[in-house]
Amino acid sequence: EVGVVKAGSEWAVVDADAANRRKFKISVEVGVVKAISPAGPIMLQTLMTAEKGGANTGLFTTRSVLRWKFKVTGNSSWQVGIVPEAEANNDLYLFTTGVVGLTSVGTSGGSDRMPKVEMHGRWVEVQCDCWQGLVTFKIEGPDHVHTSVQSFPFLGPVRIALSTFQGCEVLLQRGAAD
């Protein structure tokens, strides 16, 4: 199993089944999951979804707040954002039509609606708060933390996702639950 979420935790784990279908190379080390992208654009996404109110769906819980902490090395062409559940199987969604998220400065083409930010090789923490309709991106820089807060229009369940290209190496770090 790629990861386990403790009861009450808002820290999300990678959707291992979707990652395996998309041919990501997955390895697990203590507290860290490494996923290497075989091609692109393809999405790596959270197993859990978040939506206003949250609901117990059986296999996993839909929450109103979702968090993910990661670092991307290797290929510098990638994006991070919020994806409606209805688009979770559309690998082109975030790259071509994404509206909520950030684009690494090494990325060319794709959606021009997500601002370009220097975040390659840095730890990025994403918090999606469906109650408030806000997503917060925190990028740890050498001297400071850059924060970007964006509102989002999605009413149903959403996931945090990365749009990656061949050679992107993603380290997903488990955070401590609040």
Number of C-alpha atoms within 10 A of each C-alpha: 5 15 16 12 15 11 8 10 16 22 23 27 22 21 16 19 11 17 21 13 8 18 15 22 13 16 12 14 9 7 11 17 19 20 24 23 26 17 15 18 22 26 30 26 26 24 20 23 25 27 24 19 11 16 14 9 8 7 7 12 17 22 25 21 24 25 25 23 20 21 20 27 17 15 17 23 23 28 31 25 23 24 26 21 17 11 13 21 14 12 19 17 20 32 26 15 13 23 21 21 27 25 29 19 16 15 16 12 8 17 16 15 14 20 15 15 15 15 24 21 18 15 18 23 19 25 20 30 20 25 14 12 17 16 23 17 23 17 23 17 14 7 6 8 13 14 13 15 15 14 16 17 11 16 11 13 19 26 25 29 26 27 25 29 22 18 18 23 23 22 21 23 22 20 17 9 12 7
